Amino acid sequence: MDILGATLRICVDDLETAVPFYERLAGGHALRFERGGVQVAAVGCFLLMSGPEAELEVLRKVAATIAVQDLDEAHRVLTELGARIVAGPVPTPGGRNLIAMHPDGTVYEYADRNP
């Protein structure tokens, strides 16, 4: 399984205030979208999220987003290694993702950029 990188997930109270800081820090512009009532801004290696507390409470349980070349392969490898697939694979605005709990109990999102 090819891991391409990781994204740090950050829940913020005010996305409009946070985005300019992270755009300047990362040296790029935010890609914005909404998912399940949560406003999201992807800036470099940061994924900023803002929305209803009930939704953010769930999102805070995911330690990081791991970019992979092939989500189907990641699914297979994770399962073989004893991870439990909690959700997905499902389509997202940028590709597909799944949520997996590793045998140590840590939860990660795995995402690809494939349609």
Backbone torsions as a table, in degrees:
resi	resn	phi	psi	omega
1	MET	NA	126.8	178.3
2	ASP	-90.4	115.2	174.3
3	ILE	-93.3	122.7	-174.4
4	LEU	-93.5	-19.4	-178.7
5	GLY	161.2	-179.4	180.0
6	ALA	-134.6	151.4	178.3
7	THR	-118.6	133.5	178.1
8	LEU	-84.4	127.8	-177.2
9	ARG	-96.7	124.3	-175.9
10	ILE	-129.7	121.2	174.8
11	CYS	-89.7	127.8	-178.3
12	VAL	-124.9	153.1	178.1
13	ASP	-73.3	-39.7	-174.4
14	ASP	-132.7	103.1	-176.9
15	LEU	-62.7	-39.3	-177.7
16	GLU	-63.3	-32.9	177.8
17	THR	-77.6	-37.9	-175.3
18	ALA	-74.7	-37.4	-173.5
19	VAL	-56.8	-48.7	-179.0
20	PRO	-58.3	-37.8	177.8
21	PHE	-60.7	-49.4	-176.8
22	TYR	-71.9	-30.5	174.6
23	GLU	-63.4	-43.5	179.2
24	ARG	-67.8	-42.3	180.0
25	LEU	-62.9	-45.2	-176.0
26	ALA	-87.7	-12.6	178.9
27	GLY	72.0	35.1	179.3
28	GLY	-156.4	177.3	-179.7
29	HIS	-97.9	149.2	-179.0
30	ALA	-76.4	137.8	168.1
31	LEU	-95.1	117.9	-173.8
32	ARG	-108.7	144.6	173.0
33	PHE	-159.1	171.6	177.9
34	GLU	-122.8	143.1	178.2
35	ARG	-146.8	118.4	176.8
36	GLY	59.5	36.3	179.7
37	GLY	83.4	0.4	179.1
38	VAL	-105.0	129.3	175.0
39	GLN	-83.7	133.5	-175.1
40	VAL	-127.8	141.7	173.6
41	ALA	-133.5	119.4	176.2
42	ALA	-97.0	121.9	-178.8
43	VAL	-134.7	108.7	-177.8
44	GLY	56.9	-126.8	-179.4
45	CYS	-91.4	10.7	-178.5
46	PHE	-108.1	137.7	174.0
47	LEU	-119.9	104.2	-177.9
48	LEU	-90.9	135.6	-178.1
49	MET	-133.5	138.0	178.9
50	SER	-144.9	139.0	-180.0
51	GLY	168.4	-161.2	-178.7
52	PRO	-59.8	138.4	-176.8
53	GLU	-56.3	-37.7	-179.9
54	ALA	-60.5	-38.8	178.2
55	GLU	-72.1	-42.9	-178.8
56	LEU	-64.9	-33.5	179.2
57	GLU	-58.4	-40.7	177.6
58	VAL	-69.0	-44.6	-177.6
59	LEU	-64.0	-31.6	179.7
60	ARG	-65.9	-18.0	-179.4
61	LYS	-77.7	-12.0	179.1
62	VAL	-93.6	118.0	-173.2
63	ALA	-66.3	-41.0	-177.4
64	ALA	-165.4	166.1	173.0
65	THR	-105.8	128.8	-179.0
66	ILE	-110.6	120.7	178.2
67	ALA	-82.7	130.3	178.5
68	VAL	-126.2	156.4	178.5
69	GLN	-69.6	-42.0	-172.5
70	ASP	-136.8	109.2	-176.9
71	LEU	-66.8	-33.8	178.1
72	ASP	-63.3	-41.9	177.1
73	GLU	-65.5	-42.4	178.0
74	ALA	-59.3	-43.1	178.1
75	HIS	-57.7	-47.3	-179.2
76	ARG	-63.1	-48.2	-177.9
77	VAL	-64.7	-45.4	179.2
78	LEU	-58.9	-45.2	179.5
79	THR	-62.4	-45.0	178.6
80	GLU	-59.9	-33.6	-177.7
81	LEU	-86.3	0.8	175.8
82	GLY	95.9	8.6	175.1
83	ALA	-74.3	152.3	176.7
84	ARG	-105.1	124.5	178.0
85	ILE	-79.0	115.8	-175.8
86	VAL	-86.1	-37.4	-179.3
87	ALA	-154.2	147.3	174.4
88	GLY	91.6	-173.7	3.8
89	PRO	-68.5	144.3	177.5
90	VAL	-137.8	153.8	176.4
91	PRO	-70.6	147.7	176.3
92	THR	-131.9	173.1	177.7
93	PRO	-59.5	-24.7	-177.2
94	GLY	-109.7	-0.2	-176.6
95	GLY	157.2	-122.3	177.4
96	ARG	-137.5	158.4	175.5
97	ASN	-145.8	166.9	170.8
98	LEU	-146.2	158.3	176.6
99	ILE	-113.8	128.9	-178.1
100	ALA	-129.1	139.6	172.9
101	MET	-101.1	118.9	178.3
102	HIS	-70.2	161.6	179.9
103	PRO	-56.7	-24.0	178.7
104	ASP	-83.1	-1.3	177.6
105	GLY	96.7	-6.8	179.2
106	THR	-75.9	139.0	-178.0
107	VAL	-108.6	131.8	179.5
108	TYR	-131.0	150.6	168.6
109	GLU	-96.8	134.4	173.3
110	TYR	-112.4	132.8	-176.1
111	ALA	-138.9	145.0	171.9
112	ASP	-120.1	176.1	179.0
113	ARG	-109.7	19.0	-179.0
114	ASN	-88.5	140.1	179.8
115	PRO	-67.3	NA	NA
